[in-house]
Amino acid sequence: MLKQISCDQFIIDGKVRGPINFGKGLNVVLGGKGGTNSIGKSTFLMILDFVFGGNDYVKKDSDVQKNVGQHTIKFIFEFNGKDYYFSRSTEDFQNINVCDENFKPLADKRMTRDEYLKFLSKKYNLDLPGLSFRNAVSRFIRVYNRQTVNERRPLQAVNQEQGKQQVYSLLKLFDRYSPIEAREKAASDADKAYKVF
């Protein structure tokens, strides 16, 4: 599970905020005490998506990139009682650094985004046939900037995604897609054979 996130650009009252720790079960993101709907909650959810391998924090959250500038998110995952330390920069967001306990990048341990997603897929036991880690995770991250807040399409991962693909992704998540995939392949092969005939 994701255990901790920190960044030297997380500021409260002019001071760098300490690490944000997560517990098992439900974790809640609350707004400020003043009750204003200011920047913070949605940005933090975009950062969570960034930690889970998404690129929208850099590509779609342009206000943050413009006003904060290049920064590095540091985070810890815990799997089977072992901590894994990483950092990911908004400047070089296609690579993830494997770090020591002080978040110093380890030499020759940098992962490409694809390698990192495969690592997470394996650690979360989501390395199932036809399922990518981002496909499994991204449809459940609901943030205004990602344009996935349509309450009438709760499984939609991206705008204009067909309903059929949304249902197929859910079936893949529970490893129930294989029989449908075999049937669709047989139908496609039959269609091709008919066209050739």
Z-matrix of the N, CA and C atoms (Angstrom, degrees):
N
C 1 1.446
C 2 1.516 1 109.79
N 3 1.310 2 115.76 1 157.48
C 4 1.461 3 120.29 2 173.67
C 5 1.523 4 107.80 3 -69.89
N 6 1.319 5 115.95 4 127.02
C 7 1.458 6 121.01 5 -173.04
C 8 1.533 7 112.55 6 -106.73
N 9 1.343 8 116.60 7 -35.09
C 10 1.459 9 118.72 8 -174.72
C 11 1.527 10 111.17 9 -159.24
N 12 1.348 11 115.55 10 147.91
C 13 1.468 12 123.09 11 172.98
C 14 1.523 13 107.53 12 -133.61
N 15 1.330 14 116.09 13 139.86
C 16 1.463 15 120.33 14 174.64
C 17 1.521 16 109.68 15 -148.42
N 18 1.325 17 115.29 16 159.80
C 19 1.458 18 121.70 17 178.62
C 20 1.521 19 107.60 18 -164.44
N 21 1.329 20 116.57 19 141.60
C 22 1.468 21 118.50 20 179.62
C 23 1.518 22 112.23 21 -73.98
N 24 1.335 23 117.53 22 -1.85
C 25 1.460 24 121.78 23 175.84
C 26 1.528 25 112.49 24 -101.13
N 27 1.330 26 117.67 25 3.61
C 28 1.458 27 121.18 26 171.98
C 29 1.530 28 106.63 27 -81.83
N 30 1.319 29 116.77 28 104.14
C 31 1.456 30 121.77 29 -172.54
C 32 1.532 31 110.95 30 -114.95
N 33 1.338 32 115.95 31 134.90
C 34 1.471 33 122.22 32 172.80
C 35 1.528 34 107.00 33 -130.37
N 36 1.326 35 116.04 34 125.16
C 37 1.471 36 121.79 35 179.13
C 38 1.531 37 111.95 36 51.37
N 39 1.331 38 115.35 37 41.16
C 40 1.459 39 120.51 38 176.59
C 41 1.514 40 115.37 39 79.03
N 42 1.329 41 118.10 40 2.70
C 43 1.467 42 121.21 41 -179.32
C 44 1.526 43 109.96 42 -121.46
N 45 1.333 44 115.21 43 150.44
C 46 1.464 45 120.06 44 177.56
C 47 1.513 46 109.11 45 -64.49
N 48 1.330 47 114.87 46 128.99
C 49 1.474 48 121.16 47 -179.87
C 50 1.518 49 109.06 48 -76.98
N 51 1.300 50 117.17 49 146.53
C 52 1.463 51 121.07 50 176.10
C 53 1.522 52 111.17 51 -70.03
N 54 1.313 53 116.54 52 174.65
C 55 1.470 54 120.50 53 -179.31
C 56 1.529 55 112.19 54 -59.19
N 57 1.308 56 115.50 55 148.10
C 58 1.472 57 122.46 56 175.22
C 59 1.520 58 106.90 57 -97.12
N 60 1.316 59 115.76 58 116.66
C 61 1.467 60 121.22 59 -177.78
C 62 1.523 61 110.36 60 -100.84
N 63 1.313 62 115.60 61 144.13
C 64 1.458 63 122.02 62 178.92
C 65 1.519 64 109.55 63 -112.75
N 66 1.323 65 114.98 64 142.25
C 67 1.454 66 120.60 65 176.20
C 68 1.520 67 110.13 66 -106.77
N 69 1.292 68 115.89 67 168.78
C 70 1.463 69 119.85 68 176.11
C 71 1.515 70 108.79 69 -67.82
N 72 1.318 71 116.39 70 144.61
C 73 1.457 72 120.24 71 -179.26
C 74 1.514 73 111.25 72 92.18
N 75 1.312 74 116.12 73 -152.89
C 76 1.459 75 122.52 74 -175.30
C 77 1.523 76 111.41 75 -76.52
N 78 1.334 77 115.83 76 129.73
C 79 1.457 78 123.13 77 172.54
C 80 1.520 79 106.54 78 -117.13
N 81 1.325 80 117.57 79 136.65
C 82 1.465 81 122.03 80 -173.96
C 83 1.527 82 110.39 81 -117.05
N 84 1.339 83 115.57 82 137.89
C 85 1.458 84 122.27 83 174.26
C 86 1.524 85 106.84 84 -103.31
N 87 1.341 86 116.79 85 115.67
C 88 1.464 87 122.04 86 -179.27
C 89 1.522 88 110.11 87 -106.85
N 90 1.335 89 115.92 88 151.01
C 91 1.458 90 121.06 89 175.18
C 92 1.518 91 110.91 90 -75.34
N 93 1.321 92 115.65 91 179.61
C 94 1.460 93 121.71 92 -179.67
C 95 1.517 94 112.33 93 -66.52
N 96 1.309 95 116.61 94 165.70
C 97 1.469 96 122.26 95 -178.56
C 98 1.519 97 112.28 96 -65.94
N 99 1.331 98 116.79 97 -26.34
C 100 1.457 99 120.86 98 -179.32
C 101 1.515 100 113.49 99 -72.52
N 102 1.325 101 117.32 100 -12.62
C 103 1.461 102 120.92 101 177.90
C 104 1.517 103 113.99 102 77.56
N 105 1.327 104 117.34 103 9.05
C 106 1.464 105 119.59 104 178.74
C 107 1.521 106 109.13 105 -77.68
N 108 1.303 107 115.07 106 153.64
C 109 1.461 108 120.16 107 178.86
C 110 1.524 109 108.74 108 -95.65
N 111 1.318 110 116.22 109 58.78
C 112 1.459 111 121.31 110 -176.36
C 113 1.526 112 110.65 111 -88.13
N 114 1.333 113 114.10 112 176.49
C 115 1.463 114 120.48 113 -179.70
C 116 1.528 115 109.49 114 -60.58
N 117 1.260 116 116.30 115 142.92
C 118 1.461 117 120.02 116 176.79
C 119 1.506 118 113.61 117 152.48
N 120 1.332 119 117.11 118 -61.88
C 121 1.466 120 120.16 119 -174.65
C 122 1.536 121 111.36 120 -65.92
N 123 1.313 122 116.32 121 -52.25
C 124 1.465 123 120.12 122 -179.63
C 125 1.522 124 110.99 123 -64.47
N 126 1.329 125 115.94 124 -39.37
C 127 1.468 126 119.51 125 178.22
C 128 1.518 127 110.17 126 -62.16
N 129 1.335 128 117.09 127 -42.10
C 130 1.457 129 119.73 128 179.62
C 131 1.535 130 110.84 129 -64.34
N 132 1.324 131 117.47 130 -39.29
C 133 1.465 132 119.97 131 177.59
C 134 1.526 133 110.81 132 -65.52
N 135 1.331 134 117.03 133 -34.80
C 136 1.470 135 120.12 134 175.23
C 137 1.533 136 110.41 135 -66.03
N 138 1.335 137 116.17 136 -36.22
C 139 1.468 138 120.09 137 176.82
C 140 1.524 139 110.32 138 -65.99
N 141 1.330 140 117.10 139 -40.26
C 142 1.474 141 119.89 140 175.81
C 143 1.521 142 110.45 141 -58.50
N 144 1.331 143 116.65 142 -44.08
C 145 1.465 144 120.56 143 177.36
C 146 1.528 145 110.47 144 -61.45
N 147 1.329 146 117.18 145 -39.04
C 148 1.467 147 123.05 146 177.87
C 149 1.527 148 110.24 147 -61.65
N 150 1.323 149 117.02 148 -42.77
C 151 1.470 150 122.32 149 178.28
C 152 1.526 151 110.55 150 -63.40
N 153 1.329 152 116.49 151 -33.58
C 154 1.459 153 120.60 152 178.86
C 155 1.534 154 112.00 153 -89.67
N 156 1.333 155 116.62 154 21.41
C 157 1.464 156 121.02 155 170.82
C 158 1.510 157 116.33 156 94.44
N 159 1.323 158 118.92 157 1.76
C 160 1.459 159 120.98 158 179.17
C 161 1.517 160 112.25 159 -76.38
N 162 1.327 161 116.37 160 159.21
C 163 1.459 162 122.01 161 179.42
C 164 1.524 163 113.13 162 -110.99
N 165 1.326 164 118.14 163 -5.80
C 166 1.463 165 121.08 164 -173.58
C 167 1.527 166 113.30 165 -63.58
N 168 1.309 167 118.50 166 -28.49
C 169 1.464 168 121.10 167 178.88
C 170 1.529 169 110.33 168 -58.47
N 171 1.320 170 116.24 169 -39.09
C 172 1.460 171 121.05 170 179.82
C 173 1.528 172 110.82 171 -83.47
N 174 1.326 173 116.00 172 -42.79
C 175 1.463 174 119.87 173 -172.33
C 176 1.528 175 114.63 174 -81.96
N 177 1.336 176 117.83 175 -31.81
C 178 1.466 177 120.52 176 -174.52
C 179 1.526 178 114.47 177 -111.07
N 180 1.302 179 117.72 178 -21.99
C 181 1.459 180 121.11 179 -178.89
C 182 1.525 181 109.26 180 -93.25
N 183 1.329 182 115.73 181 59.83
C 184 1.463 183 121.84 182 -171.63
C 185 1.528 184 112.98 183 -64.09
N 186 1.340 185 117.98 184 -30.89
C 187 1.471 186 120.14 185 178.70
C 188 1.526 187 111.27 186 -60.13
N 189 1.315 188 116.43 187 -43.21
C 190 1.466 189 120.29 188 179.57
C 191 1.521 190 109.91 189 -65.85
N 192 1.333 191 116.94 190 -45.30
C 193 1.467 192 120.21 191 -178.00
C 194 1.535 193 110.22 192 -62.49
N 195 1.325 194 116.00 193 -38.28
C 196 1.463 195 120.75 194 -178.40
C 197 1.532 196 111.45 195 -71.75
N 198 1.321 197 117.32 196 -44.84
C 199 1.467 198 121.19 197 -174.28
C 200 1.530 199 114.46 198 -85.04
N 201 1.320 200 116.75 199 -30.94
C 202 1.464 201 119.79 200 -178.46
C 203 1.524 202 110.18 201 -94.13
N 204 1.318 203 116.99 202 -35.81
C 205 1.463 204 120.96 203 -176.60
C 206 1.517 205 111.37 204 85.17
N 207 1.310 206 114.94 205 -172.51
C 208 1.467 207 120.46 206 -179.03
C 209 1.525 208 109.30 207 -63.56
N 210 1.329 209 115.86 208 133.75
C 211 1.461 210 120.12 209 177.57
C 212 1.525 211 108.98 210 -151.95
N 213 1.303 212 115.31 211 166.85
C 214 1.461 213 121.89 212 -175.78
C 215 1.525 214 109.52 213 -121.00
N 216 1.322 215 114.67 214 131.25
C 217 1.469 216 121.58 215 175.66
C 218 1.530 217 106.92 216 -97.42
N 219 1.327 218 116.03 217 130.76
C 220 1.475 219 121.83 218 178.41
C 221 1.523 220 107.81 219 -111.93
N 222 1.329 221 116.10 220 140.45
C 223 1.462 222 118.08 221 -175.99
C 224 1.519 223 111.67 222 -154.16
N 225 1.328 224 113.24 223 156.58
C 226 1.466 225 121.36 224 -179.44
C 227 1.525 226 108.79 225 -124.91
N 228 1.314 227 115.93 226 132.91
C 229 1.461 228 122.66 227 169.31
C 230 1.521 229 107.65 228 -109.80
N 231 1.319 230 115.94 229 148.38
C 232 1.460 231 120.93 230 173.42
C 233 1.519 232 108.35 231 -121.61
N 234 1.329 233 115.56 232 124.45
C 235 1.466 234 121.52 233 176.45
C 236 1.526 235 108.15 234 -131.90
N 237 1.318 236 116.71 235 126.42
C 238 1.468 237 122.93 236 178.94
C 239 1.529 238 112.09 237 51.43
N 240 1.338 239 116.24 238 42.93
C 241 1.451 240 121.15 239 176.72
C 242 1.521 241 115.66 240 78.15
N 243 1.327 242 118.02 241 2.82
C 244 1.468 243 121.50 242 -179.46
C 245 1.528 244 109.53 243 -112.21
N 246 1.344 245 116.04 244 134.78
C 247 1.460 246 121.48 245 178.24
C 248 1.526 247 110.33 246 -89.51
N 249 1.328 248 115.46 247 139.28
C 250 1.464 249 123.51 248 176.62
C 251 1.521 250 107.28 249 -122.17
N 252 1.328 251 116.60 250 123.23
C 253 1.464 252 122.76 251 -175.49
C 254 1.527 253 109.89 252 -103.96
N 255 1.331 254 116.07 253 133.13
C 256 1.464 255 121.69 254 -178.70
C 257 1.519 256 110.14 255 -139.46
N 258 1.336 257 115.25 256 162.49
C 259 1.458 258 121.50 257 167.05
C 260 1.529 259 107.76 258 -143.25
N 261 1.334 260 114.46 259 150.05
C 262 1.468 261 120.80 260 179.82
C 263 1.522 262 108.03 261 -141.43
N 264 1.315 263 114.72 262 126.52
C 265 1.456 264 120.98 263 -176.62
C 266 1.528 265 110.87 264 -96.62
N 267 1.327 266 116.04 265 147.25
C 268 1.465 267 119.95 266 175.54
C 269 1.521 268 110.79 267 -73.26
N 270 1.333 269 117.33 268 -17.68
C 271 1.461 270 121.19 269 178.85
C 272 1.532 271 110.73 270 -79.70
N 273 1.337 272 117.26 271 -45.71
C 274 1.467 273 122.93 272 -179.00
C 275 1.531 274 107.89 273 -116.93
N 276 1.341 275 116.00 274 63.07
C 277 1.463 276 120.46 275 -170.37
C 278 1.524 277 114.15 276 -77.73
N 279 1.320 278 117.95 277 -4.28
C 280 1.465 279 119.92 278 176.94
C 281 1.528 280 112.17 279 -85.96
N 282 1.325 281 116.59 280 -3.00
C 283 1.460 282 121.75 281 178.54
C 284 1.524 283 109.42 282 -128.17
N 285 1.328 284 114.98 283 147.43
C 286 1.465 285 121.43 284 179.68
C 287 1.528 286 106.77 285 -122.22
N 288 1.327 287 116.40 286 132.09
C 289 1.462 288 120.87 287 178.94
C 290 1.515 289 111.17 288 -88.49
N 291 1.322 290 116.02 289 131.12
C 292 1.458 291 121.58 290 168.93
C 293 1.529 292 104.95 291 -84.93
N 294 1.326 293 117.43 292 130.39
C 295 1.471 294 121.26 293 -170.80
C 296 1.522 295 112.14 294 -123.22
N 297 1.332 296 113.76 295 167.50
C 298 1.463 297 119.48 296 170.34
C 299 1.537 298 108.64 297 -86.71
N 300 1.328 299 117.64 298 -174.56
C 301 1.466 300 122.12 299 -175.61
C 302 1.536 301 113.15 300 -63.47
N 303 1.337 302 116.70 301 -18.20
C 304 1.471 303 121.74 302 179.33
C 305 1.537 304 111.23 303 -100.50
N 306 1.323 305 115.83 304 12.71
C 307 1.465 306 123.95 305 -179.35
C 308 1.529 307 113.49 306 62.64
N 309 1.330 308 115.69 307 27.42
C 310 1.460 309 120.19 308 171.53
C 311 1.525 310 106.79 309 -85.29
N 312 1.358 311 117.77 310 123.61
C 313 1.474 312 119.65 311 -179.43
C 314 1.526 313 111.36 312 -59.21
N 315 1.332 314 115.60 313 135.04
C 316 1.453 315 121.17 314 178.28
C 317 1.530 316 109.60 315 -82.07
N 318 1.326 317 115.40 316 139.50
C 319 1.467 318 120.26 317 -179.14
C 320 1.525 319 110.39 318 -61.74
N 321 1.304 320 116.29 319 136.43
C 322 1.473 321 123.72 320 177.21
C 323 1.530 322 113.58 321 59.38
N 324 1.334 323 117.87 322 24.87
C 325 1.464 324 120.56 323 179.60
C 326 1.524 325 112.01 324 -116.44
N 327 1.307 326 118.04 325 10.96
C 328 1.460 327 121.34 326 179.50
C 329 1.533 328 109.29 327 -67.22
N 330 1.328 329 115.96 328 138.80
C 331 1.468 330 121.89 329 177.80
C 332 1.523 331 109.00 330 -110.55
N 333 1.320 332 115.76 331 142.23
C 334 1.451 333 118.21 332 168.54
C 335 1.526 334 107.20 333 -71.62
N 336 1.300 335 116.49 334 164.08
C 337 1.467 336 119.69 335 178.87
C 338 1.527 337 110.26 336 -58.55
N 339 1.329 338 117.77 337 -41.89
C 340 1.466 339 120.88 338 179.35
C 341 1.528 340 111.57 339 -62.67
N 342 1.315 341 117.71 340 -42.21
C 343 1.474 342 120.82 341 177.78
C 344 1.524 343 110.56 342 -63.62
N 345 1.311 344 116.25 343 -40.94
C 346 1.460 345 121.68 344 179.48
C 347 1.530 346 110.74 345 -63.77
N 348 1.335 347 116.55 346 -43.43
C 349 1.469 348 120.27 347 178.79
C 350 1.525 349 111.22 348 -64.38
N 351 1.320 350 117.38 349 -37.02
C 352 1.474 351 120.65 350 176.46
C 353 1.529 352 110.33 351 -65.68
N 354 1.341 353 115.81 352 -39.46
C 355 1.468 354 120.68 353 177.10
C 356 1.530 355 110.16 354 -60.00
N 357 1.336 356 116.71 355 -49.97
C 358 1.468 357 120.30 356 -179.83
C 359 1.521 358 111.42 357 -63.22
N 360 1.317 359 116.43 358 -40.34
C 361 1.467 360 121.02 359 179.62
C 362 1.526 361 110.35 360 -58.92
N 363 1.320 362 115.64 361 -44.24
C 364 1.468 363 120.15 362 -179.85
C 365 1.533 364 110.85 363 -67.90
N 366 1.336 365 117.05 364 -45.23
C 367 1.458 366 120.65 365 -177.07
C 368 1.531 367 112.33 366 -67.05
N 369 1.334 368 117.38 367 -31.93
C 370 1.463 369 121.39 368 177.84
C 371 1.542 370 112.31 369 -90.24
N 372 1.323 371 116.93 370 7.06
C 373 1.474 372 122.69 371 -178.87
C 374 1.529 373 111.65 372 55.89
N 375 1.319 374 116.15 373 40.71
C 376 1.462 375 121.60 374 178.20
C 377 1.522 376 111.85 375 -111.17
N 378 1.331 377 116.77 376 16.48
C 379 1.457 378 119.84 377 178.01
C 380 1.533 379 109.28 378 -83.65
N 381 1.337 380 113.24 379 68.83
C 382 1.464 381 122.19 380 -177.60
C 383 1.530 382 110.18 381 -103.79
N 384 1.326 383 118.33 382 156.52
C 385 1.464 384 120.86 383 -178.97
C 386 1.529 385 112.45 384 -56.59
N 387 1.333 386 115.50 385 128.33
C 388 1.458 387 121.36 386 174.76
C 389 1.516 388 115.05 387 76.40
N 390 1.341 389 118.37 388 3.74
C 391 1.467 390 121.43 389 -176.25
C 392 1.523 391 110.01 390 -113.37
N 393 1.314 392 116.71 391 125.25
C 394 1.453 393 120.27 392 172.42
C 395 1.532 394 107.91 393 -96.50
N 396 1.319 395 115.96 394 156.04
C 397 1.467 396 119.58 395 -179.50
C 398 1.523 397 110.98 396 -60.78
N 399 1.333 398 117.58 397 -45.00
C 400 1.465 399 120.64 398 -179.23
C 401 1.520 400 110.98 399 -63.47
N 402 1.338 401 117.33 400 -36.50
C 403 1.459 402 119.84 401 178.49
C 404 1.523 403 110.54 402 -65.76
N 405 1.319 404 115.95 403 -35.28
C 406 1.469 405 119.96 404 -179.71
C 407 1.523 406 111.74 405 -72.51
N 408 1.333 407 117.19 406 -36.68
C 409 1.453 408 121.39 407 -171.55
C 410 1.530 409 113.48 408 -94.79
N 411 1.322 410 117.13 409 -43.54
C 412 1.468 411 119.95 410 -167.85
C 413 1.524 412 114.29 411 -63.06
N 414 1.313 413 117.86 412 -30.90
C 415 1.468 414 118.91 413 -178.25
C 416 1.536 415 112.71 414 -70.89
N 417 1.322 416 117.15 415 -11.96
C 418 1.459 417 119.90 416 -179.59
C 419 1.531 418 112.41 417 -105.23
N 420 1.332 419 116.77 418 5.78
C 421 1.458 420 120.84 419 175.51
C 422 1.518 421 107.00 420 -102.03
N 423 1.312 422 115.90 421 104.72
C 424 1.463 423 123.04 422 -175.55
C 425 1.520 424 109.76 423 -100.68
N 426 1.323 425 116.71 424 105.12
C 427 1.457 426 122.48 425 -179.62
C 428 1.519 427 108.03 426 -137.46
N 429 1.317 428 116.01 427 138.44
C 430 1.464 429 121.98 428 -176.68
C 431 1.529 430 112.00 429 -52.40
N 432 1.327 431 118.18 430 -46.18
C 433 1.468 432 121.04 431 -176.89
C 434 1.524 433 113.58 432 -63.66
N 435 1.310 434 117.53 433 -22.13
C 436 1.461 435 120.34 434 -179.26
C 437 1.527 436 111.84 435 -87.03
N 438 1.305 437 117.83 436 -6.17
C 439 1.460 438 123.88 437 178.54
C 440 1.537 439 111.91 438 58.84
N 441 1.324 440 115.66 439 39.12
C 442 1.465 441 121.44 440 177.35
C 443 1.519 442 110.09 441 -122.22
N 444 1.311 443 116.23 442 42.52
C 445 1.458 444 119.65 443 -175.93
C 446 1.532 445 112.58 444 -110.37
N 447 1.318 446 117.89 445 18.70
C 448 1.460 447 121.59 446 179.73
C 449 1.527 448 108.88 447 -75.32
N 450 1.332 449 116.17 448 107.77
C 451 1.469 450 120.41 449 -176.87
C 452 1.521 451 112.36 450 -66.54
N 453 1.321 452 117.48 451 -15.88
C 454 1.468 453 120.52 452 178.65
C 455 1.521 454 112.35 453 -84.73
N 456 1.329 455 116.63 454 -10.38
C 457 1.467 456 121.90 455 178.94
C 458 1.533 457 108.51 456 -131.47
N 459 1.343 458 116.72 457 70.14
C 460 1.467 459 120.57 458 -172.11
C 461 1.521 460 115.15 459 -66.18
N 462 1.319 461 118.50 460 -16.85
C 463 1.461 462 120.18 461 -179.22
C 464 1.526 463 112.32 462 -99.88
N 465 1.319 464 117.33 463 -0.03
C 466 1.457 465 121.87 464 -175.44
C 467 1.532 466 110.85 465 -69.27
N 468 1.343 467 116.21 466 123.97
C 469 1.466 468 121.21 467 179.25
C 470 1.517 469 111.85 468 -90.04
N 471 1.328 470 116.90 469 -33.11
C 472 1.465 471 122.33 470 179.21
C 473 1.524 472 108.22 471 -140.91
N 474 1.325 473 115.58 472 158.54
C 475 1.460 474 119.65 473 176.90
C 476 1.520 475 110.27 474 -57.50
N 477 1.303 476 116.81 475 144.75
C 478 1.462 477 124.14 476 175.39
C 479 1.536 478 113.85 477 68.97
N 480 1.334 479 118.43 478 11.07
C 481 1.462 480 119.33 479 176.39
C 482 1.530 481 108.81 480 -70.61
N 483 1.309 482 117.00 481 130.49
C 484 1.456 483 121.68 482 -179.20
C 485 1.531 484 110.58 483 -65.04
N 486 1.331 485 115.34 484 146.72
C 487 1.460 486 121.05 485 179.01
C 488 1.521 487 112.14 486 -57.56
N 489 1.339 488 115.87 487 -37.57
C 490 1.468 489 121.14 488 179.73
C 491 1.540 490 110.16 489 -58.66
N 492 1.335 491 117.39 490 -43.58
C 493 1.461 492 121.23 491 -179.85
C 494 1.526 493 111.18 492 -66.92
N 495 1.329 494 116.90 493 -34.57
C 496 1.460 495 120.95 494 179.13
C 497 1.534 496 110.25 495 -64.40
N 498 1.323 497 116.00 496 -44.53
C 499 1.466 498 120.62 497 179.77
C 500 1.531 499 110.06 498 -68.16
N 501 1.336 500 117.04 499 -42.30
C 502 1.466 501 120.32 500 178.46
C 503 1.526 502 111.10 501 -59.23
N 504 1.329 503 117.01 502 -40.25
C 505 1.461 504 120.31 503 179.48
C 506 1.526 505 111.46 504 -63.76
N 507 1.314 506 116.26 505 -39.39
C 508 1.463 507 120.13 506 177.21
C 509 1.534 508 110.28 507 -64.99
N 510 1.321 509 117.39 508 -41.74
C 511 1.463 510 121.24 509 177.50
C 512 1.530 511 111.19 510 -63.05
N 513 1.337 512 116.76 511 -39.77
C 514 1.468 513 120.58 512 178.10
C 515 1.521 514 110.68 513 -63.38
N 516 1.327 515 116.36 514 -38.56
C 517 1.460 516 121.26 515 -179.21
C 518 1.525 517 111.54 516 -59.94
N 519 1.334 518 117.00 517 -33.94
C 520 1.467 519 121.75 518 179.55
C 521 1.525 520 112.10 519 -101.77
N 522 1.342 521 116.24 520 16.53
C 523 1.470 522 123.51 521 177.52
C 524 1.527 523 112.25 522 53.83
N 525 1.342 524 116.08 523 44.42
C 526 1.462 525 121.98 524 179.20
C 527 1.536 526 112.00 525 -118.09
N 528 1.332 527 116.62 526 11.70
C 529 1.454 528 120.63 527 -174.75
C 530 1.531 529 113.38 528 -89.53
N 531 1.319 530 119.22 529 -23.57
C 532 1.473 531 122.41 530 -173.55
C 533 1.522 532 114.41 531 -52.47
N 534 1.351 533 120.17 532 -46.30
C 535 1.469 534 118.74 533 179.00
C 536 1.536 535 112.68 534 -62.51
N 537 1.329 536 116.82 535 -36.96
C 538 1.469 537 120.21 536 178.57
C 539 1.512 538 110.11 537 -68.54
N 540 1.331 539 116.48 538 -40.76
C 541 1.465 540 120.54 539 179.31
C 542 1.521 541 110.66 540 -61.49
N 543 1.336 542 117.07 541 -42.28
C 544 1.467 543 120.71 542 178.88
C 545 1.534 544 110.75 543 -64.07
N 546 1.330 545 116.59 544 -41.11
C 547 1.463 546 120.72 545 178.90
C 548 1.529 547 111.08 546 -66.04
N 549 1.339 548 116.86 547 -42.12
C 550 1.467 549 119.98 548 179.27
C 551 1.519 550 111.68 549 -66.32
N 552 1.334 551 117.45 550 -36.59
C 553 1.463 552 120.50 551 177.77
C 554 1.523 553 110.18 552 -66.00
N 555 1.320 554 116.32 553 -41.92
C 556 1.472 555 119.90 554 178.44
C 557 1.524 556 110.11 555 -62.91
N 558 1.338 557 117.74 556 -41.95
C 559 1.470 558 121.35 557 178.93
C 560 1.517 559 110.58 558 -64.98
N 561 1.336 560 117.17 559 -41.19
C 562 1.462 561 121.10 560 179.02
C 563 1.525 562 111.01 561 -65.30
N 564 1.341 563 116.73 562 -43.16
C 565 1.471 564 120.57 563 178.20
C 566 1.522 565 110.75 564 -62.41
N 567 1.345 566 116.55 565 -41.18
C 568 1.469 567 120.68 566 178.99
C 569 1.521 568 110.62 567 -64.72
N 570 1.331 569 117.02 568 -39.97
C 571 1.459 570 121.69 569 178.87
C 572 1.516 571 111.06 570 -63.97
N 573 1.333 572 116.76 571 -43.23
C 574 1.472 573 120.71 572 177.67
C 575 1.522 574 111.09 573 -63.34
N 576 1.333 575 116.10 574 -43.24
C 577 1.468 576 120.45 575 179.97
C 578 1.521 577 109.97 576 -63.05
N 579 1.327 578 117.35 577 -40.17
C 580 1.468 579 121.55 578 178.92
C 581 1.518 580 110.79 579 -63.52
N 582 1.344 581 116.98 580 -42.80
C 583 1.462 582 120.68 581 179.60
C 584 1.520 583 110.63 582 -65.05
N 585 1.331 584 117.18 583 -40.08
C 586 1.470 585 120.12 584 177.47
C 587 1.514 586 110.30 585 -63.90
N 588 1.341 587 116.50 586 -41.54
C 589 1.460 588 121.09 587 -179.95
C 590 1.537 589 109.17 588 -61.97
